[in-house]
Amino acid sequence: MASDTVTETADAGTGTGTGTGEEEKARRATVWGTFREAPLPVKTVLAGVLVNRLSGFLQVFLVLFLTAKGYSDGSTVLALGVYGAGAVAGSLIGGTLADRMGVRNATVVSMGSTSVLTAALLYVPSFPALLAAIALVSLGSQLFRPASATLLAELTAENRQVMIFAMYRFGLNLGATAAPLVGFALYNAGGHGYTLLFWGEAVIALVYAVFAWATLPARVGAAPAAAAADPDGAPGGYAAVIRDRRYLLYLIAAFCHAAVYMQYLSTLPLYMKDEGLALFWYTFAVSLNGFIVIAFELLLTKLSQEWPLKVTIGLGFALVGAGVAFYGLPIGPAAVIVGTLIWSIGEIVGGPAVFAYPATAGPARLRSRYIGSFQFMFGLGTAVGPMIGSWLFLRLDGLVWPVVAMGSLLATVFGLIAVRRPEPSPAKTANPAQAPSPAQV
């Protein structure tokens, strides 16, 4: 079992000297070196987010499961809405849970509850009970994310924060890509039934819960009593986050960015159908985005991690908006392919920095709340964005794209204003594998 706090320095096999600037720059640019030298808890989290997303095929098969049980289209739409609401709320609650329970316990509660509730979906007797179970399983599956991101930030040197969050995103994207294939395999293996499918997801979540209990520290950072309020009497928790006006601008930027980003899954297929474009071009564009992100994001981060966060985040927001606006050009499938290429580049340029910044945006005692509030706003943008885009399309037709892109313009301006230069922390050293000492936790 892991100790209650991280108190030992991870053995990186590279010594503790800072080395020359050129040596450190070379070390900082190494993807494999960042992973190899990371402490075991960081590797556990990186593996865990992949496993979590790999087991996340419930949402993919939820509609099929509900229709197979005889529920109407209206009921399935309601269930999907409940699932999305639970996921958004889970990120916000997860920030509090990470403070109150610690990293290990929050992760175990998240994965353990996901395991039990996923299997329970097969046996609930009524639709209201099924909706409650769907809400709880989606909420539970998100609880661990603020705790995981907090641990990554605490145990990673500041000069490798962007790279470690690029690896975090790599696990998210790879797992999300492979999840439907894993789910389909279990569906076929179960004789086109859902028993093996849901039990398979439950077992995967349970395995990670056990592994997290054995390898993660219970807490990294200040104890709950120390994190409750500022030494000067200022409020703690999410109240302190709300008082940070510059960070509120960043949260608004994250919401706008996520809402615009999600248009490729909602408004784009509607637009292409209205324009008479073949389905092939839509599937090709979606596949192109997936390929670019998985194949090139880590490689590009080797360069972009050297840039100021303000520049990286602003450029990422702007390119996503430019790509979406490009969809409005009257050049047929070329607009879809080129537009997707542009915003995909924006995603891999800005994505790791966008996810890394909340960990350094505020005081260390509130790190999990800053992360939780960001994940809440980003998740809210992904949930609300498709509805806003579809509503605008029904009223504006092709003009929807420049209008939607204005959201990215707003995100860019707010992001450039909001992002601060991170202050060096004495808890971080040039050695990326060094964990906090007892005095730092």
Legacy VTK file of the C-alpha trace (Angstrom):
# vtk DataFile Version 3.0
C-alpha trace
ASCII
DATASET POLYDATA
POINTS 441 float
0.000 0.000 0.000
1.186 3.485 -0.785
2.241 5.715 2.091
-0.060 8.535 3.268
2.119 11.212 1.661
4.856 11.296 -0.899
8.027 11.592 1.138
10.721 10.025 -0.930
12.571 11.209 -3.984
11.899 9.064 -7.009
14.965 7.409 -8.380
15.447 8.772 -11.861
18.961 7.490 -12.297
20.037 10.885 -13.540
21.383 12.608 -10.441
20.099 15.765 -8.811
22.290 18.429 -10.381
20.657 21.011 -12.566
23.245 20.745 -15.335
23.807 23.403 -17.931
21.034 25.274 -19.672
21.613 23.376 -22.900
21.545 20.038 -21.125
18.306 20.926 -19.364
16.740 22.117 -22.616
17.566 18.822 -24.274
16.170 16.872 -21.299
13.043 18.982 -21.296
12.362 18.209 -24.948
12.423 14.424 -24.537
9.038 12.707 -24.521
10.288 9.311 -23.387
12.675 10.868 -20.885
9.806 12.746 -19.217
7.863 9.509 -18.803
10.853 7.382 -17.797
11.968 9.778 -15.079
8.479 10.395 -13.674
7.641 8.936 -10.242
5.473 5.806 -10.067
2.300 7.721 -9.051
2.585 9.880 -12.176
2.953 6.787 -14.367
-0.065 5.274 -12.614
-2.172 8.332 -13.427
-1.052 8.380 -17.062
-1.899 4.694 -17.405
-5.125 5.212 -15.475
-6.494 7.931 -17.714
-5.896 5.646 -20.706
-7.678 2.775 -18.950
-10.513 5.065 -17.905
-11.085 6.268 -21.446
-10.538 2.783 -22.855
-13.359 1.534 -20.647
-15.519 4.524 -21.560
-17.554 2.778 -24.219
-20.716 3.020 -22.110
-21.677 6.344 -23.698
-21.107 4.916 -27.175
-23.475 1.987 -26.585
-25.939 3.686 -24.240
-28.442 4.548 -26.969
-28.338 1.018 -28.387
-28.738 -0.444 -24.899
-31.773 1.712 -24.117
-33.485 1.047 -27.440
-32.848 -2.687 -27.009
-34.712 -2.444 -23.687
-37.663 -0.881 -25.516
-37.328 2.757 -24.472
-38.478 5.505 -26.847
-36.269 7.966 -28.717
-37.324 10.702 -26.302
-36.231 8.583 -23.354
-32.828 7.902 -24.903
-32.275 11.609 -25.569
-33.173 12.346 -21.950
-30.750 9.669 -20.767
-27.944 11.153 -22.866
-28.648 14.577 -21.382
-28.533 13.122 -17.880
-25.248 11.397 -18.692
-23.722 14.662 -19.906
-24.959 16.600 -16.871
-23.487 14.013 -14.528
-20.125 14.195 -16.262
-20.008 17.996 -16.015
-20.954 17.971 -12.325
-18.410 15.226 -11.621
-15.484 17.453 -12.581
-16.582 20.198 -10.187
-17.281 17.817 -7.313
-14.018 16.013 -8.012
-12.031 19.145 -7.176
-13.574 19.240 -3.696
-13.198 15.487 -3.271
-9.485 15.662 -4.056
-9.039 18.223 -1.258
-11.185 16.430 1.294
-10.221 12.811 0.652
-6.818 13.006 -0.994
-5.654 11.732 -4.376
-5.741 8.007 -3.675
-9.132 7.888 -1.957
-10.758 10.168 -4.534
-9.506 7.938 -7.352
-10.648 4.747 -5.624
-14.109 6.208 -4.924
-14.363 7.349 -8.548
-13.341 4.082 -10.148
-15.001 1.858 -7.549
-18.363 3.599 -7.880
-18.069 3.543 -11.672
-17.470 -0.206 -11.546
-20.456 -0.981 -9.329
-22.880 1.371 -11.046
-21.961 0.273 -14.574
-22.795 -3.327 -13.740
-25.964 -2.201 -11.923
-27.331 -0.638 -15.121
-28.142 -4.141 -16.320
-30.458 -4.853 -13.404
-32.299 -1.661 -12.419
-36.064 -2.274 -12.561
-37.455 1.059 -13.835
-36.581 3.985 -16.076
-36.334 6.563 -13.233
-33.924 4.253 -11.412
-31.999 3.765 -14.653
-31.703 7.549 -15.115
-30.413 7.897 -11.557
-27.841 5.170 -12.168
-26.745 6.780 -15.444
-26.305 10.144 -13.725
-24.269 8.607 -10.918
-22.055 6.490 -13.170
-21.206 9.463 -15.386
-20.553 11.624 -12.332
-18.406 8.945 -10.712
-16.316 8.386 -13.806
-15.225 12.057 -13.758
-14.469 12.423 -10.045
-10.889 11.216 -10.348
-9.811 13.724 -12.991
-9.119 16.790 -10.807
-7.279 14.540 -8.335
-5.226 13.011 -11.152
-4.363 16.371 -12.707
-3.440 17.741 -9.276
-1.059 14.843 -8.680
0.554 15.312 -12.098
1.136 18.988 -11.350
2.495 18.364 -7.842
4.971 15.655 -8.822
6.200 17.110 -12.104
8.876 19.781 -12.436
7.515 23.082 -13.741
9.606 22.884 -16.903
7.834 19.627 -17.818
4.266 20.540 -16.939
3.192 21.069 -20.549
4.785 17.809 -21.688
3.227 15.761 -18.893
-0.209 17.145 -19.716
0.419 16.398 -23.386
0.967 12.788 -22.322
-2.207 12.995 -20.234
-4.119 14.165 -23.303
-2.491 11.447 -25.395
-3.970 8.851 -23.039
-7.380 10.525 -23.247
-7.367 10.630 -27.039
-5.938 7.159 -27.565
-8.394 5.643 -25.111
-11.335 7.468 -26.658
-10.322 6.245 -30.113
-9.928 2.625 -29.065
-12.920 2.442 -26.684
-15.596 1.801 -29.361
-13.465 -1.027 -30.777
-13.082 -2.648 -27.346
-16.786 -2.238 -26.682
-17.723 -3.704 -30.059
-15.476 -6.699 -29.421
-17.172 -7.367 -26.061
-20.578 -6.839 -27.660
-19.828 -9.491 -30.276
-18.223 -11.826 -27.760
-21.377 -11.569 -25.647
-23.591 -12.719 -28.520
-24.745 -9.215 -29.429
-25.859 -8.670 -25.857
-24.890 -6.113 -23.238
-24.096 -8.273 -20.201
-20.467 -8.928 -21.104
-20.092 -5.350 -22.394
-21.140 -3.665 -19.147
-19.460 -6.202 -16.882
-16.275 -5.800 -18.918
-16.278 -2.052 -18.341
-17.027 -2.618 -14.644
-14.080 -4.994 -14.266
-11.674 -2.612 -16.025
-12.685 0.226 -13.694
-12.333 -2.025 -10.643
-8.851 -3.160 -11.673
-7.691 0.441 -11.898
-9.254 1.229 -8.501
-7.205 -1.570 -6.912
-4.035 -0.505 -8.731
-4.544 3.122 -7.681
-5.008 2.095 -4.033
-1.735 0.178 -4.150
0.426 2.793 -5.878
-0.935 6.315 -5.378
-0.130 8.525 -2.381
-3.113 9.355 -0.197
-2.324 13.051 -0.359
0.104 15.343 -2.137
0.163 18.882 -0.832
-1.497 20.612 2.089
-3.844 18.886 4.492
-7.534 19.852 4.371
-7.272 22.104 7.408
-4.426 24.043 5.811
-6.259 24.329 2.521
-9.522 25.607 3.983
-8.625 29.288 3.987
-5.853 31.715 3.249
-3.564 32.596 6.179
-4.897 36.163 5.939
-8.476 34.992 6.349
-9.513 34.962 2.688
-12.039 32.246 1.796
-10.862 28.940 0.423
-12.436 26.426 -1.936
-14.285 27.559 -5.040
-15.107 30.910 -3.418
-11.413 31.785 -3.669
-11.348 30.740 -7.318
-14.292 33.032 -8.078
-12.460 35.942 -6.433
-9.610 35.533 -8.927
-10.964 37.742 -11.714
-8.203 36.999 -14.181
-8.775 33.283 -13.774
-12.502 33.796 -14.302
-11.589 35.199 -17.712
-9.615 32.021 -18.371
-12.620 29.900 -17.399
-14.819 31.876 -19.816
-12.165 31.398 -22.503
-12.099 27.644 -21.825
-15.891 27.470 -22.104
-15.935 29.372 -25.414
-13.055 27.315 -26.795
-14.721 24.003 -25.917
-18.052 25.130 -27.355
-16.451 26.064 -30.685
-14.299 22.929 -30.744
-17.351 20.658 -30.433
-19.004 22.021 -33.595
-17.326 19.352 -35.708
-19.448 16.715 -33.957
-22.782 18.541 -34.149
-23.105 21.462 -36.554
-20.658 20.222 -39.190
-22.593 17.039 -40.142
-25.835 19.056 -40.298
-24.177 21.651 -42.520
-22.640 19.048 -44.833
-25.958 17.234 -45.212
-27.650 20.539 -46.069
-24.929 21.290 -48.645
-25.282 17.851 -50.215
-21.715 16.777 -49.407
-21.018 13.048 -49.232
-20.736 11.352 -45.836
-17.248 10.204 -46.861
-15.878 13.719 -46.487
-17.194 14.024 -42.937
-15.768 10.683 -41.819
-12.473 11.543 -43.515
-12.307 14.879 -41.691
-13.005 13.290 -38.296
-10.416 10.590 -38.954
-7.915 13.244 -40.045
-8.319 15.050 -36.739
-7.844 11.857 -34.751
-4.733 10.929 -36.702
-3.144 14.383 -36.344
-3.758 14.567 -32.590
-2.526 11.065 -31.762
0.430 11.083 -34.165
1.773 14.608 -33.759
0.683 16.247 -30.489
3.501 14.816 -28.363
6.082 15.573 -31.038
4.932 19.163 -31.454
4.856 19.625 -27.687
8.621 19.023 -27.647
8.822 22.442 -29.337
5.784 24.259 -27.964
6.665 23.541 -24.322
9.498 26.054 -24.736
7.093 28.848 -25.698
5.413 31.208 -23.208
2.063 29.753 -22.092
0.282 32.964 -23.096
1.493 32.600 -26.686
0.783 28.869 -26.920
-2.724 29.096 -25.485
-3.666 32.180 -27.518
-2.366 30.641 -30.748
-4.250 27.406 -30.068
-7.541 29.236 -29.464
-7.072 31.390 -32.574
-6.283 28.466 -34.888
-9.352 26.524 -33.738
-11.506 29.552 -34.562
-9.805 30.037 -37.922
-10.367 26.417 -38.876
-14.043 26.541 -37.958
-14.519 29.817 -39.867
-12.895 28.190 -42.912
-15.858 25.785 -43.121
-17.965 28.689 -44.387
-15.987 29.136 -47.614
-17.942 28.012 -50.723
-15.321 25.540 -51.986
-17.057 22.260 -51.202
-15.198 19.378 -49.516
-11.925 21.330 -49.623
-13.323 23.725 -46.994
-14.097 20.802 -44.692
-10.690 19.154 -45.055
-8.582 22.320 -44.878
-10.684 23.760 -42.051
-10.297 20.552 -40.038
-6.553 20.564 -40.686
-6.262 24.148 -39.404
-8.169 23.634 -36.152
-6.497 20.270 -35.570
-3.131 22.055 -35.650
-4.575 24.546 -33.187
-5.651 21.683 -30.943
-2.215 20.088 -30.799
-0.469 23.457 -30.401
-2.616 24.751 -27.553
-4.221 21.666 -26.004
-1.424 20.607 -23.606
-0.833 24.188 -22.420
-4.564 24.824 -21.984
-4.808 21.777 -19.705
-1.533 22.483 -17.891
-2.126 26.141 -17.015
-4.829 25.699 -14.304
-2.336 23.799 -12.126
-0.106 26.882 -11.915
-2.722 29.635 -12.136
-3.390 29.966 -8.416
-1.941 29.184 -4.978
-0.806 25.611 -4.387
-3.361 25.106 -1.594
-6.170 25.617 -4.146
-4.652 23.690 -7.033
-7.349 21.004 -7.159
-10.100 23.669 -7.105
-8.513 25.602 -9.953
-8.214 22.379 -11.937
-11.753 21.270 -11.052
-13.266 24.614 -12.073
-11.423 24.480 -15.410
-12.587 20.944 -16.129
-16.132 21.931 -15.172
-16.179 24.898 -17.558
-14.506 22.948 -20.346
-16.994 20.108 -19.892
-19.882 22.570 -19.797
-18.670 24.029 -23.089
-18.567 20.581 -24.706
-22.116 19.907 -23.478
-23.695 23.260 -24.382
-21.680 23.992 -27.536
-23.460 21.497 -29.814
-26.872 22.844 -28.809
-25.817 26.452 -29.423
-24.224 25.623 -32.769
-27.207 23.607 -33.995
-29.615 26.376 -32.966
-27.532 28.981 -34.797
-27.309 26.802 -37.910
-31.088 26.479 -38.135
-31.302 30.280 -38.210
-28.154 31.363 -40.039
-27.366 28.451 -42.366
-23.810 28.883 -43.738
-23.249 32.091 -41.797
-23.084 29.989 -38.649
-19.346 29.443 -39.107
-18.068 33.046 -38.844
-20.537 33.647 -35.998
-19.371 30.573 -34.082
-15.741 31.503 -34.742
-16.338 34.725 -32.818
-16.372 32.496 -29.739
-12.762 31.574 -30.463
-11.891 35.240 -30.936
-13.345 35.959 -27.506
-11.441 32.973 -26.068
-8.207 34.247 -27.600
-8.581 37.760 -26.195
-9.608 36.541 -22.749
-6.875 33.915 -22.736
-4.163 36.450 -23.549
-5.408 38.711 -20.758
-5.892 35.944 -18.211
-2.731 33.847 -18.483
-0.067 34.876 -15.999
3.591 33.979 -16.045
3.892 31.104 -13.521
5.963 31.993 -10.483
8.824 29.577 -9.740
7.937 27.250 -6.906
10.550 26.129 -4.385
8.873 22.770 -4.314
9.946 22.041 -7.870
13.478 21.260 -8.920
15.189 20.877 -12.241
15.047 17.122 -11.802
11.624 16.156 -13.197
11.476 12.945 -11.196
11.924 14.552 -7.813
8.937 14.258 -5.513
8.167 16.654 -2.653
10.044 16.285 0.601
8.159 15.906 3.901
8.507 19.640 4.521
6.823 20.385 1.178
3.787 18.232 1.750
LINES 1 442
441 0 1 2 3 4 5 6 7 8 9 10 11 12 13 14 15 16 17 18 19 20 21 22 23 24 25 26 27 28 29 30 31 32 33 34 35 36 37 38 39 40 41 42 43 44 45 46 47 48 49 50 51 52 53 54 55 56 57 58 59 60 61 62 63 64 65 66 67 68 69 70 71 72 73 74 75 76 77 78 79 80 81 82 83 84 85 86 87 88 89 90 91 92 93 94 95 96 97 98 99 100 101 102 103 104 105 106 107 108 109 110 111 112 113 114 115 116 117 118 119 120 121 122 123 124 125 126 127 128 129 130 131 132 133 134 135 136 137 138 139 140 141 142 143 144 145 146 147 148 149 150 151 152 153 154 155 156 157 158 159 160 161 162 163 164 165 166 167 168 169 170 171 172 173 174 175 176 177 178 179 180 181 182 183 184 185 186 187 188 189 190 191 192 193 194 195 196 197 198 199 200 201 202 203 204 205 206 207 208 209 210 211 212 213 214 215 216 217 218 219 220 221 222 223 224 225 226 227 228 229 230 231 232 233 234 235 236 237 238 239 240 241 242 243 244 245 246 247 248 249 250 251 252 253 254 255 256 257 258 259 260 261 262 263 264 265 266 267 268 269 270 271 272 273 274 275 276 277 278 279 280 281 282 283 284 285 286 287 288 289 290 291 292 293 294 295 296 297 298 299 300 301 302 303 304 305 306 307 308 309 310 311 312 313 314 315 316 317 318 319 320 321 322 323 324 325 326 327 328 329 330 331 332 333 334 335 336 337 338 339 340 341 342 343 344 345 346 347 348 349 350 351 352 353 354 355 356 357 358 359 360 361 362 363 364 365 366 367 368 369 370 371 372 373 374 375 376 377 378 379 380 381 382 383 384 385 386 387 388 389 390 391 392 393 394 395 396 397 398 399 400 401 402 403 404 405 406 407 408 409 410 411 412 413 414 415 416 417 418 419 420 421 422 423 424 425 426 427 428 429 430 431 432 433 434 435 436 437 438 439 440
